[in-house]
Amino acid sequence: MRLLLQWILSALSFVIVSYLLPGFKVGNFGSALVVAAVYGVLHVLLFRILVFLAFIPVILTFGLFIFVINALLLYLTAALLDQFQLGGFFTAIIGAVLLTILNWIWRWLLF
C-alpha cells in the first residue's frame, strides 16, 4: 500500500513540476504515472551505481552532484518515453531539485 501511495505522489510531483517549470512537460496524470514508474525503476536500478561511479564529484560538491545524477536519470526517462519531454540540461537540474523537494515534503507529511 505504501509503494502505491509513493508512486501516486511521485506522479503528482511530476505534474506539479510540469506546471511550475517551462520545458518540463508531462502530458496528463496518466502519463505522469507512467513517467513516475519508469523514473522510479531507473532510480532503483541505476542511482547507487552512478553515485558509486561519481564518488569523487559527489564528495567534492558535498552531495550536490547527486542532483546532476538525478537530472541524468530524468534525461534517460525522457529518452525512453514520448509522454515526457525536457527542454534542456538546466531544466533537468531544476526539475530534479523540485522533484526532490516535493517528494521530501510528501514523505515528511505522510510517512
Backbone bond lengths (Angstrom), bond angles and torsions (degrees), N, CA, C in turn:
res aa  C-N    CA-C-N  psi(-1)  N-CA   C-N-CA  omega(-1)  CA-C   N-CA-C  phi
1 M - - - 1.451 - - 1.534 110.71 -
2 R 1.343 116.04 -40.34 1.462 119.98 -179.82 1.522 111.30 -64.34
3 L 1.334 116.85 -39.81 1.464 120.89 179.07 1.525 110.74 -63.07
4 L 1.313 117.31 -41.05 1.466 121.64 177.91 1.533 110.88 -62.63
5 L 1.330 116.89 -42.88 1.463 120.81 178.75 1.528 110.75 -65.19
6 Q 1.339 117.63 -41.55 1.462 120.63 177.84 1.520 111.18 -62.97
7 W 1.326 117.18 -38.82 1.463 121.69 179.51 1.534 110.27 -64.08
8 I 1.321 116.66 -45.29 1.463 120.91 -179.51 1.531 110.55 -65.65
9 L 1.323 116.96 -42.09 1.467 120.19 179.09 1.526 111.64 -68.31
10 S 1.308 117.12 -34.24 1.466 120.10 175.57 1.528 110.14 -65.50
11 A 1.322 116.80 -41.34 1.467 120.39 176.32 1.526 110.31 -62.94
12 L 1.321 116.79 -40.38 1.461 120.55 176.65 1.531 110.47 -62.40
13 S 1.323 117.12 -38.09 1.465 121.05 176.67 1.519 110.90 -62.15
14 F 1.332 117.43 -41.86 1.462 120.74 177.35 1.521 111.18 -61.62
15 V 1.322 117.08 -40.85 1.468 120.79 179.29 1.529 110.31 -65.99
16 I 1.323 117.41 -43.76 1.468 120.99 -179.76 1.523 110.64 -62.88
17 V 1.334 117.10 -45.18 1.466 120.28 179.89 1.525 110.38 -65.34
18 S 1.330 117.68 -34.45 1.466 119.22 178.83 1.531 111.44 -66.63
19 Y 1.339 117.52 -29.08 1.466 120.12 175.17 1.521 111.84 -77.33
20 L 1.317 117.33 -32.63 1.463 121.20 -176.00 1.523 114.21 -83.53
21 L 1.313 117.14 -30.47 1.456 120.90 -169.29 1.527 111.19 -118.32
22 P 1.325 117.46 114.06 1.465 119.30 176.78 1.533 109.64 -66.21
23 G 1.298 115.87 139.14 1.451 120.92 -178.89 1.514 113.05 94.58
24 F 1.317 117.86 -9.43 1.468 124.24 177.11 1.518 105.49 -108.07
25 K 1.339 116.95 99.78 1.459 120.12 -169.68 1.524 111.99 -119.77
26 V 1.330 113.85 125.76 1.462 122.69 172.62 1.514 105.86 -125.43
27 G 1.337 117.44 131.99 1.458 121.19 -174.17 1.517 114.59 -56.07
28 N 1.307 117.67 -72.95 1.456 122.83 -179.34 1.527 108.02 -142.86
29 F 1.331 117.07 -171.87 1.462 118.69 -176.44 1.521 111.71 -67.07
30 G 1.326 117.49 -33.94 1.467 120.43 176.33 1.521 111.18 -62.68
31 S 1.321 115.79 -43.33 1.465 120.05 175.81 1.522 110.69 -64.28
32 A 1.323 116.46 -38.33 1.467 120.44 179.25 1.527 111.00 -63.85
33 L 1.325 117.32 -34.54 1.465 120.16 176.00 1.524 110.89 -63.40
34 V 1.331 116.86 -42.59 1.468 120.81 178.72 1.531 109.84 -66.39
35 V 1.321 116.89 -44.90 1.464 121.48 -179.93 1.526 110.18 -61.87
36 A 1.331 117.21 -44.14 1.465 120.67 179.52 1.526 111.32 -63.72
37 A 1.321 117.00 -37.84 1.465 120.21 179.00 1.525 110.84 -66.44
38 V 1.331 117.14 -47.03 1.465 120.57 -179.39 1.523 110.58 -65.23
39 Y 1.329 116.44 -44.57 1.468 120.39 178.51 1.529 110.66 -61.62
40 G 1.317 116.95 -41.05 1.461 121.03 178.85 1.520 112.21 -63.25
41 V 1.325 116.61 -43.04 1.470 120.43 178.65 1.527 110.27 -65.16
42 L 1.333 116.99 -45.53 1.461 119.91 177.99 1.527 111.26 -62.24
43 H 1.320 116.12 -38.78 1.460 120.18 179.35 1.529 110.20 -63.42
44 V 1.321 117.12 -44.45 1.461 120.97 -179.83 1.534 110.83 -65.34
45 L 1.326 116.93 -41.43 1.463 120.66 -175.95 1.522 113.76 -77.63
46 L 1.331 118.24 -35.47 1.466 120.29 -168.90 1.526 115.48 -113.10
47 F 1.319 119.07 -21.31 1.461 120.91 -170.44 1.531 112.37 -59.27
48 R 1.308 117.99 -51.42 1.467 120.70 -177.55 1.524 111.42 -64.03
49 I 1.320 116.55 -36.62 1.468 120.08 177.98 1.520 110.22 -64.90
50 L 1.333 116.91 -45.46 1.465 120.56 179.94 1.522 112.00 -66.01
51 V 1.329 117.53 -38.30 1.467 119.89 176.89 1.526 109.86 -65.26
52 F 1.325 117.64 -39.46 1.461 121.01 177.48 1.530 110.78 -63.40
53 L 1.324 116.71 -44.59 1.465 120.39 -179.93 1.529 112.39 -67.58
54 A 1.313 116.45 -29.73 1.470 121.19 -178.96 1.532 110.70 -106.13
55 F 1.301 116.39 34.08 1.461 121.46 -176.03 1.528 112.16 -57.33
56 I 1.313 117.44 -46.10 1.473 121.47 -177.15 1.540 111.23 -62.78
57 P 1.354 119.24 -51.22 1.476 117.31 178.25 1.533 113.33 -62.44
58 V 1.322 117.31 -33.58 1.468 119.99 178.63 1.526 109.65 -64.30
59 I 1.310 117.26 -44.07 1.464 121.11 179.74 1.529 110.74 -67.19
60 L 1.331 116.60 -45.32 1.467 120.27 -176.92 1.527 113.21 -65.44
61 T 1.332 116.98 -27.84 1.472 120.38 179.97 1.531 111.96 -100.70
62 F 1.336 116.18 13.29 1.466 121.88 179.94 1.528 111.88 55.83
63 G 1.326 116.96 37.38 1.456 122.27 175.69 1.516 115.57 91.94
64 L 1.326 117.69 -8.28 1.469 119.18 -178.57 1.522 112.52 -67.78
65 F 1.332 117.62 -22.56 1.463 120.57 178.63 1.531 111.21 -65.29
66 I 1.321 116.76 -16.86 1.470 120.15 177.20 1.523 110.44 -62.02
67 F 1.347 117.67 -31.31 1.462 119.68 175.61 1.526 110.89 -65.02
68 V 1.316 117.83 -33.86 1.468 121.36 176.12 1.526 109.58 -66.67
69 I 1.325 116.65 -40.99 1.472 120.32 177.33 1.522 110.14 -62.90
70 N 1.329 117.07 -43.97 1.471 120.06 177.01 1.522 111.23 -63.30
71 A 1.334 117.76 -36.88 1.469 120.95 176.58 1.525 110.49 -64.01
72 L 1.323 117.18 -39.76 1.473 120.27 176.72 1.524 111.15 -63.44
73 L 1.323 116.69 -38.76 1.467 119.80 176.03 1.528 111.43 -66.46
74 L 1.328 116.60 -35.84 1.470 119.53 174.87 1.527 110.62 -64.28
75 Y 1.337 116.42 -42.04 1.469 120.21 177.13 1.524 111.12 -60.94
76 L 1.312 116.68 -42.75 1.464 120.35 179.02 1.529 110.30 -63.92
77 T 1.315 116.75 -40.13 1.466 120.39 177.25 1.530 110.60 -63.08
78 A 1.332 116.68 -43.18 1.471 120.58 178.86 1.520 111.23 -65.26
79 A 1.335 117.35 -33.45 1.463 120.14 178.31 1.524 111.76 -70.04
80 L 1.320 116.80 -29.49 1.466 120.64 -178.08 1.529 113.28 -84.82
81 L 1.333 117.06 -25.79 1.463 120.89 -173.80 1.525 111.91 -120.28
82 D 1.327 115.65 138.39 1.456 120.67 176.23 1.534 111.89 -79.47
83 Q 1.335 117.13 -22.35 1.460 120.81 -176.97 1.523 113.19 -75.39
84 F 1.322 117.52 -8.99 1.458 121.82 -174.33 1.520 109.29 -126.46
85 Q 1.336 116.48 127.61 1.465 121.43 -178.79 1.520 110.26 -131.97
86 L 1.325 115.11 140.35 1.458 121.91 175.86 1.514 109.18 -117.25
87 G 1.314 116.72 139.75 1.453 121.59 -178.53 1.509 114.39 -77.48
88 G 1.309 118.59 -30.10 1.456 121.67 -178.04 1.515 110.23 179.21
89 F 1.339 115.66 179.97 1.454 119.55 -176.33 1.527 111.44 -67.92
90 F 1.336 117.74 -39.21 1.459 120.37 177.94 1.530 110.62 -62.11
91 T 1.315 116.51 -39.13 1.471 121.32 176.19 1.521 110.17 -62.60
92 A 1.329 116.91 -41.02 1.463 120.89 179.20 1.524 111.17 -64.71
93 I 1.333 117.19 -39.52 1.472 120.61 179.49 1.530 109.98 -65.58
94 I 1.324 117.00 -48.87 1.467 120.44 179.53 1.529 110.00 -63.12
95 G 1.331 116.96 -40.18 1.461 120.59 176.70 1.520 112.06 -61.86
96 A 1.334 117.24 -40.69 1.467 120.79 178.09 1.527 110.65 -63.19
97 V 1.319 116.60 -40.76 1.469 120.49 178.89 1.532 109.82 -64.96
98 L 1.329 117.05 -47.21 1.470 120.51 -179.30 1.522 111.91 -64.19
99 L 1.329 117.62 -41.18 1.468 120.72 177.62 1.523 110.70 -62.89
100 T 1.316 116.96 -40.91 1.459 120.52 178.31 1.518 110.94 -62.77
101 I 1.325 116.66 -44.43 1.470 120.61 179.87 1.531 110.55 -63.82
102 L 1.324 116.89 -46.63 1.473 119.72 -179.14 1.520 111.80 -64.00
103 N 1.330 117.40 -43.54 1.463 119.69 179.51 1.523 111.17 -66.76
104 W 1.340 117.47 -32.69 1.462 120.47 175.00 1.534 109.89 -65.50
105 I 1.323 116.89 -41.74 1.471 120.73 179.18 1.525 110.13 -62.86
106 W 1.337 117.71 -44.27 1.473 120.19 178.99 1.529 110.17 -59.15
107 R 1.343 116.93 -46.16 1.461 119.67 -179.46 1.528 110.91 -64.30
108 W 1.316 117.33 -39.37 1.458 120.93 -179.44 1.538 110.55 -65.45
109 L 1.331 117.05 -39.82 1.459 120.74 -178.06 1.529 113.37 -75.05
110 L 1.326 116.87 -35.97 1.472 119.55 -167.91 1.514 115.76 -112.13
111 F 1.300 118.27 -23.36 1.476 117.96 -173.83 1.471 110.92 -114.86
